[in-house]
Amino acid sequence: MNEDMMTETERNATAQDAPTARMGERGKGLFQIHTLGCQMNVHDSERIAGVLEADGYVPATEEQIDGHDVDLIVLNTCAVRENAAERMYGTVGLWAEMKRQRPNLQIAVGGCMAQLDRQRIADKAPWIAAVFGTKNIGSLPRLLEQNRVTDRPQVEVADKLEYFPSDLPTARASKVSSWVSISVGCNNTCTFCIVPTTRGKEKDRRPGDILAEVRDCVQSGAKEVTLLGQNVNSFGYGIGDRYAFSKLLRACGEIEGLERVRFTSPHPAAFTDDVIAAMAETPNVMHQLHMPLQSGSDKILRAMRRSYRTAKFMDILCKVREAMPDAQISTDIIVGFPGETEEDFQDTLRIVEEARFSSAFTFIYSPRPGTPAAEMEQVPHDVAQERFERLVALQERITEEELKKFEGTDVEVMITGTQGKKDAATHRVTGRERTGVLVHIGVPEGEPMPGIGDFVTATVTHAGRHNLIADPDPKAGQTYHVRH
């Protein structure tokens, strides 16, 4: 999936779940982490928080952050698109004024932009205390200490993975939903992508270590786990076990207390029938799939160096829906890739219409320095923008039509947040049903408010543009049931 797929309600809920400092307890300092980018970055931020807490730092409360009463700000950066780099430099520039007002404030920059631009960041923003790469999360406390002594930016960016970030302490952002990384890096050579440069070659964790972490998450209260990797379904290929990922899914199905398993993101080239069977046959593996298409033109897929064509992609979708008719399938699409003609774009529109994606994360192509596509002849921005708007309009219509099919059906929702208060005129709980669709549920009069992590089965009464509304009336025979 893509940049921050959580809703504002879910972000607020996980922030409320996270441990926070009590007033007066500063330890080595109060810290906050600002995260840009994908779920991998979100999970890396949990590792950063864990490393800092293990070293004696204390996470700041929302009130302390709003009051600028923090001693350390960490920016975990993304490098996938050009605007992510602009956001990084813009954010760091804004924090410079805070640093001038509070000389003891330390600012650290990590993540993919740090891995890519390392020294340039330190040169352009000398007020930064530390720059650390995706493979150097554990070094952050030492870099901060060295900065206090030298008063100069400390830069540490390793090109080789010495340890899995999963080996580091973790401060989970949510009590009920956990990220678990199964691999790092990527072996593909997509011409538009900078990830192999920032994350390195793919390296898999041992299945036993992954399952042990999943069990630890469940013992700590998690009811849902999302398995993370740049290409999760190529897990095990490095040791010649093409069935390793489907075995891992089935093994997760045997973990007592684990209600839901999701994963992101698979690659179409390695999405095999055994994975589909494991999804369909393992009760706690959700029928939700994020499958990046990128383009509906075979010519553009070749230029992107994507190792599949549209016929293979559509064949996978047909097999998934045959095995799991309720499956919700989302995707990524790049508009305006170098060389894309109107005919190529029409092919994309045709595939999107046929595929009936539940949602699509659509982006105008952004050249990344150091990638082959950046050297290709670019599509004019106004042309790409006009195509982008047409594609978004098409997908918006399809999303609405697909959500309408839920009306009148019962869905099971794991609660991740609340809207309003029980004594307010309108009070709701919110969460995602089994296939990942966001649902807002009105609590019937006289019923207690469900808590975070509870499961509510309710009748969908209305489909919005991007979510479902369930305001059931039990007196009218509509379902409302809470399972703790």
Secondary structure, 3 states (H helix, E strand, C coil): CCCCCCCHHHHHHHHHHCCCCCCCCCCCCEEEEEECCCHHHHHHHHHHHHHHHHCCCEECCHHHHHCCCCCEEEEEECCCCHHHHHHHHHHHHHHHHHHHHCCCCEEEEEEHHHHHHHHHHHHHCCCCCEEECCCCHHHHHHHHHHHHHHCCCEEECCCCCCCCHHHCCCCCCCCCEEEEECEECCCCCCCCCCHHHHHCCCEECCHHHHHHHHHHHHHCCCCEEEEECCCHHHCCHHHCCCCHHHHHHHHHCCCCCCCEEEEECCCHHHCCHHHHHHHHHCCCECCEEECCCECCCHHHHHHHCCCCCHHHHHHHHHHHHHHCCCCEEEEEEEECCCCCCHHHHHHHHHHHHHHCCCEEEEEECCCCCCCHHHHCCCCCHHHHHHHHHHHHHHHHHHHHHHHHCCCCCEEEEEEEEEECCCCCCCCEEEEEECCCCEEEEECCCCCCCCCCCCEEEEECCEECCCCEEECCCHHHCCCEEEEC
